[in-house]
Amino acid sequence: MNRAQSKSLNVAAAGILQAVEVAGSIGAPGGHLYAGLMSSGYSLTEYESIMAALETNGLVRKAGQCFTLTDKGVVINARITAAIAQHQQRAA
C-alpha cells in the first residue's frame, strides 16, 4: 500500500467513525455505511476490511447489522474531529 492509499483509508475510517457517532445508540446500518464508501469507489472487500479493523481495534461494536462507537471509538473520533477542525482553521 502506498502513501496515498493509506491516507485514503484513514479518511474513510474517520468518515465511518463520524457517521457511526451521528447515528448514536441506535447504530449506523452497515449497508448505509457501505453505500457511502461505494460512492467513493470502495469495493465491498475494502469496506469489510475497514470495518473489521475498526472492530478489531475496539473502536466500533456490531450488533446485528448496525455499528455503534465504543468508549475508545468516542475518544478517537473526538481526536480526529479536533484535528480536522485545527487543519481547517490553518487552511482558512
Backbone as ProteinMPNN parsed JSONL, in Angstrom:
{"seq_chain_A": "MNRAQSKSLNVAAAGILQAVEVAGSIGAPGGHLYAGLMSSGYSLTEYESIMAALETNGLVRKAGQCFTLTDKGVVINARITAAIAQHQQRAA", "coords_chain_A": {"N_chain_A": [[0.844, -1.174, 0.0], [0.576, 2.152, -0.914], [1.471, 5.55, 0.063], [-0.608, 7.368, -0.596], [-2.824, 5.664, -0.813], [-2.963, 4.714, 1.801], [-3.555, 7.103, 3.166], [-6.06, 7.635, 2.064], [-7.547, 5.47, 3.055], [-7.434, 6.044, 5.793], [-8.902, 8.425, 5.858], [-11.373, 7.454, 5.025], [-11.963, 5.695, 7.154], [-12.124, 7.556, 9.242], [-14.346, 9.018, 8.409], [-16.295, 7.035, 8.59], [-16.305, 6.578, 11.383], [-17.294, 9.061, 12.226], [-19.848, 9.047, 11.051], [-20.987, 6.862, 12.362], [-21.006, 7.832, 14.958], [-22.852, 9.936, 14.745], [-25.166, 8.488, 14.299], [-25.703, 7.535, 16.793], [-26.992, 5.807, 19.71], [-28.694, 4.054, 18.482], [-27.364, 3.064, 16.345], [-25.431, 2.778, 13.299], [-26.519, 1.643, 10.22], [-24.912, -0.987, 8.538], [-25.147, -1.319, 5.759], [-25.749, 1.236, 4.86], [-23.443, 2.595, 5.546], [-21.635, 1.266, 3.885], [-22.714, 1.971, 1.377], [-22.115, 4.681, 1.306], [-19.313, 4.577, 1.161], [-19.014, 3.119, -1.172], [-19.87, 4.908, -3.101], [-17.666, 6.444, -3.267], [-15.887, 4.892, -4.519], [-14.983, 2.597, -3.231], [-14.635, -0.918, -2.74], [-16.69, -3.775, -1.819], [-15.124, -5.623, -0.438], [-13.036, -3.975, 0.473], [-14.5, -2.26, 2.157], [-15.413, -4.138, 4.062], [-12.949, -4.899, 5.131], [-12.066, -2.492, 6.316], [-14.072, -2.125, 8.255], [-13.693, -4.429, 9.777], [-11.146, -3.903, 10.795], [-11.691, -1.639, 12.358], [-13.408, -2.792, 14.235], [-11.746, -4.818, 15.355], [-9.804, -3.258, 16.548], [-11.209, -2.156, 18.551], [-12.874, 0.095, 18.234], [-15.419, 0.277, 17.151], [-18.572, -1.392, 17.606], [-20.437, -4.175, 16.578], [-23.817, -4.899, 16.258], [-26.157, -6.999, 15.264], [-26.975, -5.731, 12.207], [-26.001, -3.221, 12.579], [-23.732, -0.621, 13.567], [-22.094, 0.707, 16.411], [-20.325, 3.216, 18.307], [-17.628, 2.418, 20.451], [-16.455, 3.148, 23.813], [-13.761, 3.754, 23.494], [-13.777, 4.326, 20.77], [-15.284, 6.677, 20.753], [-13.509, 8.452, 22.006], [-11.307, 8.419, 20.215], [-12.58, 9.339, 17.894], [-13.267, 11.926, 18.71], [-10.723, 13.048, 18.888], [-9.952, 12.924, 16.197], [-11.873, 14.612, 15.036], [-11.205, 17.037, 16.28], [-8.62, 17.395, 15.225], [-9.197, 17.677, 12.506], [-10.703, 20.041, 12.559], [-8.737, 21.825, 13.467], [-6.945, 21.711, 11.339], [-8.544, 22.794, 9.311], [-8.838, 25.386, 10.259], [-6.241, 26.335, 10.017], [-5.97, 26.273, 7.276], [-7.701, 28.212, 6.446]], "CA_chain_A": [[0.0, 0.0, 0.0], [1.369, 3.375, -0.962], [1.075, 6.617, 0.998], [-1.914, 7.918, -0.986], [-3.84, 4.666, -0.451], [-3.053, 4.722, 3.254], [-4.268, 8.327, 3.545], [-7.45, 7.45, 1.658], [-8.18, 4.562, 4.019], [-7.582, 6.784, 7.051], [-10.014, 9.363, 5.679], [-12.592, 6.637, 5.006], [-12.207, 5.229, 8.523], [-12.562, 8.724, 10.019], [-15.726, 9.294, 7.985], [-17.144, 5.996, 9.167], [-16.447, 6.851, 12.811], [-18.179, 10.207, 12.387], [-21.205, 8.615, 10.708], [-21.459, 5.985, 13.43], [-21.296, 8.679, 16.113], [-24.091, 10.664, 14.465], [-26.278, 7.536, 14.436], [-25.971, 7.397, 18.216], [-27.173, 4.487, 20.318], [-29.44, 3.18, 17.572], [-26.361, 2.464, 15.47], [-25.421, 3.077, 11.863], [-26.653, 0.416, 9.427], [-23.741, -1.299, 7.723], [-25.434, -1.092, 4.346], [-25.66, 2.673, 4.592], [-22.016, 2.935, 5.582], [-21.035, 0.736, 2.653], [-23.181, 2.778, 0.244], [-21.322, 5.906, 1.315], [-17.966, 4.288, 0.656], [-19.121, 2.65, -2.551], [-19.97, 6.091, -3.962], [-16.305, 6.989, -3.381], [-15.073, 3.941, -5.261], [-14.52, 1.461, -2.423], [-15.293, -2.2, -3.001], [-17.239, -4.443, -0.636], [-13.992, -6.202, 0.286], [-12.356, -2.884, 1.177], [-15.387, -1.864, 3.248], [-15.362, -5.18, 5.093], [-11.628, -4.828, 5.768], [-12.053, -1.31, 7.176], [-14.937, -2.376, 9.403], [-13.026, -5.439, 10.613], [-10.053, -3.225, 11.505], [-12.291, -0.793, 13.396], [-13.893, -3.695, 15.289], [-10.6, -5.469, 15.986], [-9.109, -2.263, 17.363], [-12.098, -1.74, 19.627], [-13.454, 1.418, 18.008], [-16.852, 0.094, 16.901], [-19.184, -2.664, 18.006], [-21.507, -4.542, 15.656], [-24.959, -5.616, 16.818], [-26.994, -7.233, 14.091], [-26.383, -5.08, 11.033], [-25.689, -1.834, 12.927], [-22.477, -0.346, 14.269], [-22.057, 1.8, 17.378], [-18.983, 3.502, 18.802], [-17.248, 2.017, 21.802], [-15.878, 4.293, 24.535], [-12.499, 4.06, 22.821], [-14.136, 4.949, 19.5], [-15.705, 8.055, 21.037], [-12.284, 9.222, 22.274], [-10.549, 8.544, 18.958], [-13.342, 10.196, 16.988], [-13.116, 13.305, 19.192], [-9.38, 13.493, 18.48], [-9.978, 13.125, 14.743], [-12.678, 15.81, 14.789], [-10.396, 18.187, 16.697], [-7.526, 17.547, 14.259], [-9.777, 18.199, 11.265], [-11.044, 21.447, 12.81], [-7.486, 22.573, 13.535], [-6.428, 21.785, 9.963], [-9.397, 23.718, 8.566], [-8.519, 26.736, 10.708], [-4.958, 26.723, 9.415], [-6.153, 26.442, 5.834], [-8.538, 29.398, 6.199]], "C_chain_A": [[0.891, 1.239, 0.0], [0.785, 4.442, -0.03], [-0.311, 7.176, 0.673], [-3.047, 6.954, -0.616], [-4.059, 4.634, 1.056], [-3.832, 5.942, 3.744], [-5.751, 8.195, 3.218], [-8.201, 6.545, 2.632], [-8.388, 5.237, 5.365], [-8.756, 7.758, 6.981], [-11.338, 8.601, 5.692], [-12.949, 6.172, 6.408], [-12.704, 6.377, 9.402], [-14.005, 9.075, 9.681], [-16.705, 8.287, 8.554], [-17.369, 6.26, 10.651], [-17.397, 8.024, 13.043], [-19.634, 9.835, 12.087], [-21.801, 7.74, 11.804], [-21.799, 6.813, 14.665], [-22.616, 9.414, 15.927], [-25.304, 9.752, 14.65], [-26.643, 7.301, 15.893], [-26.196, 5.966, 18.655], [-27.954, 3.525, 19.439], [-28.495, 2.455, 16.616], [-26.524, 2.846, 14.013], [-25.528, 1.773, 11.093], [-25.448, 0.219, 8.511], [-23.953, -1.039, 6.243], [-25.339, 0.363, 3.958], [-24.212, 3.134, 4.604], [-21.325, 2.473, 4.304], [-21.445, 1.58, 1.448], [-22.393, 4.078, 0.155], [-19.926, 5.693, 0.77], [-17.987, 3.867, -0.805], [-19.182, 3.84, -3.511], [-18.618, 6.781, -4.133], [-15.347, 5.998, -4.032], [-14.546, 2.754, -4.475], [-15.316, 0.213, -2.766], [-15.864, -2.76, -1.703], [-16.117, -5.041, 0.205], [-13.244, -5.132, 1.083], [-13.192, -2.401, 2.358], [-15.313, -2.869, 4.398], [-14.029, -5.167, 5.836], [-11.536, -3.643, 6.73], [-12.877, -1.565, 8.429], [-14.315, -3.415, 10.339], [-11.893, -4.809, 11.417], [-10.602, -2.346, 12.623], [-12.817, -1.644, 14.554], [-12.74, -4.316, 16.07], [-9.865, -4.522, 16.925], [-10.005, -1.646, 18.435], [-12.724, -0.372, 19.472], [-14.952, 1.37, 17.755], [-17.281, -1.286, 17.377], [-20.333, -2.931, 17.038], [-22.57, -5.327, 16.413], [-25.965, -5.779, 15.685], [-26.306, -6.655, 12.871], [-25.976, -3.629, 11.304], [-24.407, -1.733, 13.742], [-22.666, 0.83, 15.215], [-20.612, 2.011, 17.804], [-18.805, 2.918, 20.197], [-16.742, 3.268, 22.522], [-14.57, 4.724, 23.885], [-12.761, 4.761, 21.488], [-14.567, 6.389, 19.662], [-14.484, 8.947, 21.237], [-11.506, 9.466, 20.982], [-11.263, 9.477, 17.993], [-13.257, 11.657, 17.415], [-11.752, 13.867, 18.798], [-9.331, 13.786, 16.988], [-10.725, 14.41, 14.407], [-11.905, 17.072, 15.156], [-9.265, 18.443, 15.702], [-8.03, 18.119, 12.94], [-10.101, 19.676, 11.426], [-9.789, 22.316, 12.838], [-6.895, 22.754, 12.139], [-7.228, 22.794, 9.137], [-9.121, 25.159, 8.977], [-7.218, 27.236, 10.108], [-5.098, 27.022, 7.938], [-6.938, 27.719, 5.494], [-7.774, 30.695, 6.228]], "O_chain_A": [[1.823, 1.36, 0.795], [-0.264, 4.243, 0.582], [-1.102, 7.428, 1.582], [-4.105, 7.385, -0.159], [-5.191, 4.54, 1.529], [-4.674, 5.826, 4.635], [-6.601, 8.601, 4.011], [-9.347, 6.819, 2.989], [-9.414, 5.024, 6.011], [-9.514, 7.893, 7.941], [-12.311, 9.049, 6.299], [-14.11, 6.247, 6.81], [-13.608, 6.187, 10.216], [-14.794, 9.395, 10.57], [-17.814, 8.644, 8.954], [-18.5, 6.177, 11.129], [-18.218, 7.983, 13.959], [-20.544, 10.264, 12.796], [-22.981, 7.863, 12.134], [-22.781, 6.523, 15.348], [-23.413, 9.501, 16.86], [-26.354, 10.201, 15.109], [-27.77, 6.911, 16.196], [-25.667, 5.028, 18.058], [-27.883, 2.311, 19.63], [-28.8, 1.361, 16.139], [-27.615, 3.191, 13.559], [-24.707, 0.878, 11.291], [-25.026, 1.135, 7.807], [-23.04, -0.589, 5.55], [-24.9, 0.692, 2.856], [-23.801, 3.956, 3.784], [-20.526, 3.204, 3.719], [-20.613, 1.875, 0.589], [-22.045, 4.527, -0.937], [-19.411, 6.516, 0.013], [-17.093, 4.213, -1.578], [-18.616, 3.79, -4.603], [-18.444, 7.602, -5.034], [-14.14, 6.235, -4.089], [-13.743, 1.978, -4.994], [-16.513, 0.278, -3.046], [-15.551, -2.272, -0.617], [-16.159, -4.97, 1.434], [-12.865, -5.359, 2.232], [-12.657, -2.158, 3.44], [-15.169, -2.489, 5.559], [-13.991, -5.399, 7.044], [-10.995, -3.771, 7.827], [-12.438, -1.259, 9.538], [-14.406, -3.286, 11.559], [-11.701, -5.142, 12.586], [-10.04, -2.313, 13.717], [-12.688, -1.262, 15.717], [-12.756, -4.338, 17.3], [-9.365, -4.935, 17.972], [-9.598, -0.722, 19.14], [-13.072, 0.265, 20.466], [-15.675, 2.304, 18.101], [-16.474, -2.204, 17.526], [-21.107, -2.03, 16.716], [-22.267, -6.29, 17.116], [-26.547, -4.804, 15.212], [-25.186, -7.043, 12.538], [-25.646, -2.892, 10.375], [-24.052, -2.637, 14.498], [-23.311, 1.821, 14.873], [-19.778, 1.114, 17.682], [-19.727, 2.93, 21.013], [-16.615, 4.328, 21.909], [-14.302, 5.918, 23.744], [-12.04, 5.69, 21.124], [-14.262, 7.233, 18.82], [-14.423, 10.058, 20.71], [-11.098, 10.592, 20.699], [-10.628, 10.311, 17.347], [-13.182, 12.541, 16.561], [-11.645, 15.033, 18.418], [-8.738, 14.778, 16.564], [-10.263, 15.204, 13.588], [-11.946, 18.063, 14.426], [-8.984, 19.596, 15.373], [-7.364, 18.952, 12.327], [-9.81, 20.478, 10.538], [-9.784, 23.419, 12.291], [-6.401, 23.831, 11.803], [-6.657, 23.556, 8.358], [-9.164, 26.06, 8.139], [-7.098, 28.403, 9.736], [-4.431, 27.91, 7.406], [-6.84, 28.235, 4.381], [-8.359, 31.761, 6.036]]}, "name": "protein", "num_of_chains": 1, "seq": "MNRAQSKSLNVAAAGILQAVEVAGSIGAPGGHLYAGLMSSGYSLTEYESIMAALETNGLVRKAGQCFTLTDKGVVINARITAAIAQHQQRAA"}
